[in-house]
Amino acid sequence: MTALHGSAAGPVGGPFETGAGRWGLAVALLLAHGALTLGLSTGLARDELESMLFAQGWAWGYDFEQPPLYNWLQMAVTEAVGPSLAGSILLRWGIIAAGLLALYDAIRRMAGGDAALAAGAVAGMAGTALFGFEGARHFTHTTLALTATAGLLWAAVRVVERPSAPRYVLLGLALTAALLSKYTLALFAVALGLGVLADPVTRARLFDRRILWAAVVPLLALPGHLLWRLGQSGSLADRVATITDGGTGDALAALAGLARNVVADPLAGMAPPLVLILVLLPWWRKGARAAAPPAETPGGRWDRVLLVFVVAAMALTLAVVLASGGDRLRYHYLMPAALVMPAIPLLWWGRRGAALAAGRRRALGWGLAGLATLFVLGSGVNRLWIEPATCGRCLPLLPSEAAAAAVRDAGFTQGTIVAGPLDWGANLRPAFPEVRLIARHYPDWRPSTPPGTGACLILLSPRELEDARAGTLEPGPLTDAVSAMVGAAMPADWLEGLVVRDLPLTGAPDRTIPFGFVLVRDGVGDCR
């Protein structure tokens, strides 16, 4: 496949012009991110907590708010190496690496083989707080959704390049992975379909009768989860309500707030690479013309497809949230659309075939690489100094081994853990891989393994520990909640066995966090 820009050099130069530069930078930045997370974490990140809870058995579904694919992957890792902090971290970063590779190759193919342009687009995406900082910290289902989006784009490009039954099946596999990673990707799949309609070449692939092959994998893989989903009490409308703030009834105010969340916030989040690209590509100059008229390529106008995809995703999201009565949306729900924003102007310029001054090409390449590097360094500063001094919940810094030693010294070695929040409960699983873990936050979920003959370890929440120390803890509601979880009445004096330890945070020994538990040695009800 020939590059879109014909004989002219592509718009991105600097470290991305050679394979050694591209891959060396990519591997170095990825290893740096992974090493920071793996080397400085002693506790699971926020979203990894529930994955550790659910990784106690195979099921078609676990929680009505999220599809099961990430939990299946976590379960596979757990069966291979046992519950482990390192396993959870490496799983997440393995998914990120796969997504980056898929996105790079998809954009490279869109650009007619321009690897430097593709690497620059991916570096630009990584050089933002949205992806290079927040995306590197704690997402699980969203991380998988981003990788699935990249995989869907890659499969779509392959179909456009050379349509065949196997490639349409691959597209169906990518679509299935997307739908099983996060429910909201159904909306982005529709948006991508609208984007495909915007170009004659890609549109022809959508109306090719062989597209029926793309339905094979979804028809085989999705019914099991859909049947499970139909049996749950929560509806998709309830799910939408959990990710939006309820509206005030003022339609104009809701529209203004959502427009900021859905349009302005993603654009602002992607501003560093977009501004750099727009400043260094002289698109505003009349003299910045192509050396030859841009030829139509077999791959179609992917700059146009991606632009329509982004606009359609924003419009559909805006419509769905407004229809649900919401007026705010959490910041990360537009990340699948933001993922491709740096690629759009680069693909547009590359297609023009315009010659760009060597200095501008180098500046753009080094600038995009610098942004990605800057956010690795920023993450390191945050993990080493800022987070230990200022964190509130402090999940990655929880002293999990000290907590495990405390309950082990109290006599707990096997049985069932009843967690309030999962902060401590999920982090104890690696130390006690054979125990059952249940959580008050998920009262209807139980692991597939039956109760054993061990002890019952009941963990209290930070608020409950604070009230207990202040003498204001009301035992009635807590006793009722725990009794419902274990399926038996708790002894009237069970809270007299409460043990509280103030454990120093990892990396901040002058700061402590309370850890409190009650150990019922002979077990009670289903907690044993």
Helices and strands as residue ranges (DSSP letters): G 14-16, H 19-40, H 46-54, H 69-81, H 85-110, H 115-126, I 129-134, H 141-161, H 165-181, H 185-196, H 200-206, G 209-215, H 216-221, H 223-230, H 236-243, E 244-246, H 251-259, I 260-264, H 265-269, H 271-280, H 302-323, E 326-329, G 331-334, H 335-338, H 343-352, H 358-381, I 382-386, H 387-390, G 395-397, H 400-409, E 415-419, H 422-428, E 436-439, E 455-459, H 462-470, H 475-486, G 494-497, E 499-505, E 508-520
